[in-house]
């Protein structure tokens, strides 16, 4: 059976692994997932990640904890395959009063809400992270 929403599967695996206190989680690889995890790493939500070179490439994500609690409190999908959510630069939402980030897929690649506003770009709202 094919997977309908691989990005939502990535978020579910991260949320479930953090709920169980796991040090890392392994997910199937794709270019979009790699760029998404790379963005999360750059913003300090994930410790590190490695991409395997197997026949079926996988991403091993090392999760980040602070004083025993997961750094990612909430990781939610905004735009879904059945209902895409787009926003222009003026209407990109602010997550928890600016404490979290929204990931926006622009024509220049994946960016945070702040980076997209500064670049004057809108796009598809992928997820919110807090």
N, C-alpha and C positions, 0 to 999 in steps of 0.2 A: 504494500500500500504506500502511495506517495504521501509525502508530508505537505500539507497545505500552506503552512506558514512557518518557514524555517527560522525567522527572526523571533517569533513568539516562542518557539521551541528553545532557542538559545536563552531567552529571558527566563523561561520556566526552569531550565536546568540550573541557571545561576541562582535563582531564588530558592529552589529546593536544596541545592548544595549548601547555601548559606544557612538555611533553616536547620540543617543537620550538623553544621559546624565543620564541614569538610574544608580541607586545605586547598583543593583544586577540583576542577571539573573538566571533563573532556566532551567536546561537541564536534559534530561533522563540520568540515571547513568549507567556506566559500569566500570569494573576494569581498563581498559586502560585510560578512561577519568579521573578517579580519580587520577591515577598516573601522568597523563599529567597536570591536574590542580594543583596537589601537587608540581610538578616541577616548574610551573609558580609562585606559591606562595613562594617557597623557593628562587627563583631568584628575587622576588620583583615586579613582573608584575601584581599580583592579591593580593588583601588585605587578604581575607580569603575565606573558603568554608565550607559548611556543607552538609553531606549526610543524606537524610531522610530515615526512615525505613518503608515506605509505601509498599503496594502491588506492586506498580511500583516505585522503588527507584529513587529519583531525587537528583541532586546536585544543591545547591544554591550557586552561586559564587558572592561574594562581590567584585565589581570592584574597582580599585584604580585610583585615580585622583591626579594630582599635579598642583596646582594653576589653577584649573578649567579645565585642559586639561587631556585627558586620558593618562595613563602611557604607554599603548600599542599603538604605532603609526601604526604598521603594523603586522598583524598576518596572514601568508599565508601557505597554505598546499603545501608541496613539492611533496611527494609521494602520488599518487592517486590510487584508486583500479584498474583503467584501465592501469596505467603505474607506476609501482613501481620504486623508485629511491634508489639505494644502493650506498654506498661509503665505501672505505677502510679508515684506519686511516690517511693515507697521503693526501687523496683527500676530506676530510670533508670541506665544504665551510666555509668561514669566512663571517659573516653577517654584512654589513655596516662597514667594517674595524675593526671588533671586538667589535663594540658597541652593537650589537644585539646577539642573540643566535640562534643556530640551534638545534632542538631536534632530537636526534638519538636514535632509538630503537635497543639496543644491546642484546646480550644473557645474560647480567647482568641487564637488565631493561632499562628504559628510562634515558638518560643522555643528558647533554648539549654537544655541540661540543667540548668545552674545556676539560670537564671531560673525554669524549671518547678518545680524543687525548692523554691525560695524562695516561689513562688506557691502551692505545695501542689497542683500539677496533674500529671496523667499524660497519656498520649496515644500517638499513633503515632510510633515512632522512624523518622524519615525518613532520616537519614544521619549519618555520623561524619566529622569534619574534624580533621586533625592537620597 
